[in-house]
């Protein structure tokens, strides 16, 4: 039945596109797309490409639409639909040679659709992966399997093939960190400080001396790969090694991750070599606005020390900001007398050499309890914020980080962390009882102020490069380079000065940022825009070619079905049955609203400078059987009906489109409308429009309140089907949405879906 709007009570009004003058003068449209809009634009283009590729992979033919049946149709329904369609398009029923040739191609499609859908194995393959599944050489088990089992088996085979292709990219991650100290070469403040202490550093003049002056402080390597066991269980094997000077440690760990439902996961990890530290983590996404994580770490498998437990709860505060609360117990607490003498609570005594050989003593890390409050999210259109305040007994800190998205491929971030520490008072008088941590008198002092500034850019789709400069008071100065590609990360933290150096700070703030900004503006940005423009052009041209073929197909179908339409009209008129008098597909809102008071004519839609709708009366009338027109919805919407295509796509394309010209001022205000029309063309030509945008497509474009960004204005008018038909001497009108099903006449339900007018 029709899933259209209640046209009788709420007639659909005409909608209009944003004019170029409005785009240039409206205060809601910025002179250039913001960085966030550019990100959305790229995401939409990627989604459009992906969906278009999926449609091509699955084949342009929708076998269910060709036969006009539902996807869950039974074999008897398939045979009946094939009998009707083959009779309609059989070449022997047409004498004109051109029409006969076209009918023959349509008949072959109908025959192919019937052969596939009537065969349970081929139908399961088609349902699982589309037309390409029909050419797969797959053995899927017993011939006595049910349809559901056959489809499940095909889907499993397809998943296995995909896993083979992406396993090397997704299931392996590694990281290498190489720490170096070049402060002898770079820090003038270090030279001055040592000189005051009577230490003079020998001048370095050769490359060999520079090489030996560089200290390799640490080397850390991490690697992890995942082994899937079904759809909900994954195993992982990870390794880590750390070297500092002549000392080194390493371990290999195993883990299990289980996800029984979306947004819920449980992870367990345990190292194979000592020291054994078991970790279990539970993550739950309660809803779209809240989540919680719980993690417990046991530093001793026999629970010699209490496990450290941390819990985090997050909740959306506003549409853009999320607040979170994190509580950590540490491993210095006790319950009654249990863990009161834990190694993490008592003073550490250094064992003798003989005792160490007999029974090595493990030094457990001391983890203090803490509470953290924070807010994270989007503060402005292109600025991300992350603030937190942490309170614990030995240390308190306040941190803030801002990230500014300059372009879709380039961002800058900065942050500040203020750290205060607590120290036990040396002259307090202890009571005759053991004091807890919070009872010991302490003095609070400022420990350090740490700042950082850095940037990150996407060199290619799979490669990222970043830098970060850490400096401050009572902390060393470190410059870090980062390179990542497909899950592989390399970091190079270089300590440039152990003390604050003003000149060095200015150099390392200005030079890397200037280089990164210049490289982005002169190399990355033009290359990205040129690539984006070409992607848009390629996709646009591909869709327009498809549209041209559909338009040609429409003309042939109308010519082919015209005699059938006249024959059906004669049969239906004799029995007062269903006669379709008008049917238009496209922008039909104005047609219907005008026709409430007067009879509309074809010229109201067709006699314009641009085609707004196509006449589909002949097609629909030819599909009438026994005074009924029943066409179920399909994955392609109404465009799945033979001969149907979207005429609005052609209207949105200008031969002198800005995309064919230079990329200069590609996103400037004067090109906004051309950009919107171009992207709108791409989006509107895709059947599953709502899968790309977060809001479903709306025909009442101008009714939304509040200013819209340029990208939000991409939403276009969706095509609809307008039908006028006579049934039992009464005239009826209906508007059916693009993804609605057709079932007319609707006796007993006319007031809900269709307006009824007495022709007298």
Secondary structure, DSSP 8 states (H G I E B T S, - for coil): ---S--TTTS---------HHHHHH-TTS-SB--HHHHHHHHHHHHHHHHHHHHHHHT-S--HHHHHT--TT--HHHHHHHHHHHHHHH-GGG--SHHHHHHHHHHHHHHHHHHHHHHSHHHHHHHHHHGGGGGG-----S-TT--HHHHHHHHHHHHHHHHHHHHHHHHSEEEEEEEEEE-HHHH-HHHHHHHHHTT-------SHHHHHHHSEEEEEEEEEEEEEEETTTEEEEEEEEEEEETTEEEEEEEEEEEEEEETTEEEEEEEESSSS--EEEEEEEEEETTEEEEEEEEES-TT-SS--EEEEEEEEE-SSSEEEEEEEE--S---BTTBTTT-TTTS------HHHHHHS----------EEEEEEEEESSSSEEEEEEEEEESSEEEEEEEEEEEEETTEEEEEEEEEEEEEEE-TT----SS---GGGS-EEEEEEEEEEEEEEEEESSSSEEEEEEEEEEESS-EEEEEEEEETTEEEEEEEEEESS--HHHHHHHHHHHHHHHHHHIIIIIHHHHHHHHHHHHHHHHHHHHHHHHHHHHHHHHHHHHHHHHHHHHHHHHHHTT-EEEEEEEEES-HHHHHHHTTS---THHHHSSSS--EEE-HHHHHHT-BTTBEEE---TTGGGGSTT---THHHHT--TT-GGGS-STTTTBGGGHHHHHHHHHHHHHTSS-GGGTSSS---S-GGG--S---TGGGG-----EEEEEEEETTEEEEEEE-TT--EEE--TT-HHHH-EEE---
